[in-house]
Amino acid sequence: ELLGAPGREPGTPLQELSPALQRILSNWRRGEAGPESTLGFNSASRSASISINFAPLEDDRRGPLLMFLEDASLIAEKVRQTKLVALGRLSASIAHEIRNPVGALSHAGQLLQESPSIGDSEQRLLDIININSRRVSEIVENVMQLSRRDRTRAESIALDAWATDFVREFCSTLELHEGQIVIQAEREDIDVRMDPGHLHQVCWNLCENALKYASEAAGGICVEISYGRMPGSQRPFLAVSDRGPGIDEEMRDRLFEPFATGRSGGTGLGLFISRELCECNRASLVYEPGEGGGSIFRIVFSDPARWGRRP
C-alpha cells in the first residue's frame, strides 16, 4: 500500500514495483549510504513520507537483506506538535509585547513622513522604518494564525467553481494580467472537504510564494493551479506549480519547519502554517520538484470515503 502496488505477485522486480526504492537500494549496496542510516522517499500517493531501514542478513551488502518500510507521518506529527507548543507560548507574548509597540512605531513613521521638511536622506531612513515595521507585523500575524487550527469548520467544496473564483480574486487583488495564473483540471467533478478559509489561506500563500520567489526569477510570471485525483489512492488533490529555479536540495528537508527560509525578506512561517492548516483538515501538503525545473506544492485531501469518520 505504501508503494502504491498492492497485490503484486512474488518475484516482481523491485524496479517495476518502486523505481525510487530500487534507486535507494542500489546506492546503499554501493556504499553511498551508511550501514545503519535511515533513508526515505514520498509514498506513491504523495501523502506520506516513507522511512527505510536496511538490515543485511550477511556481511556482504550484495547478499540478502530485509527492508523495513514505515510511514514516518506519526513521528513527523509529534515533532510538529512539539514545535507548535513552543510557538503557542511565544505567540502569547508576541501579541502583547510586540504588536502594540510596532504599531506605534509604524504610526509615528507615517505621521513623520507627512512633514513637508523631510529631505531625501530622512525619507530613506523612514522607508527603512516602515519596511521593517511591516515585516515584524507580518511575523506576528503569521504566528497568531496558528490559533486557527482549533476553529476548523470543514465544508464540501467543488474545486472547479472554487478555483475559478479564487484565481479571479487573486489576480484582481494583485493586479495581474490574464494568463499569468492558469487552471488545469483533469476532471471537473472534484469535491473535497476542508475549511474554506483554510483552503483560501493555503492557496494564497502558495501562489504568493510562486510569484515572489519563483516566477519572477524565471523571467515571467506564470503560475498553474491544477486539480484531479492521485493515481492509485484516488485521493483528490490541488497543486500550485511554477516555472522558477526550484528549491535547493539541502533546503527541502527543512522546507516546512518554522522560521526556515532560504530567501532574504521571508519570515519562514508561510509554508509551516500552510501545512498545519492542511493537517488539521486531515489533508497533507507536500513538495515535489517540477519536471524540467520549478516547484510543485500539492494539497492531497482526505479520502472522501472517510469524511464521516472522526480522527
Secondary structure, 3 states (H helix, E strand, C coil): CCCCCCCCCCCCCHHHHCHHHHHHHHHHHCCCCCCCCEEEEECCCCCCEEEEEEEECCCCCCCCEEEEEEECHHHHHHHHHHHHHHHHHHHHHHHHHCHHHHHHHHHHHHHHHCCCCCCHHHHHHHHHHHHHHHHHHHHHHHHHHHHHHHHCCCEEEEHHHHHHHHHHHHHHHHCCCCCCEEEEECCCCCEEEECHHHHHHHHHHHHHHHHHHHHCCCCCCCEEEEEEECCCCCCEEEEEEECCCCCCHHHHCCCCCCCCCCCCCCCCCHHHHHHHHHHCCCCEEEEEECCCCCEEEEEECCCHHHCCCCC
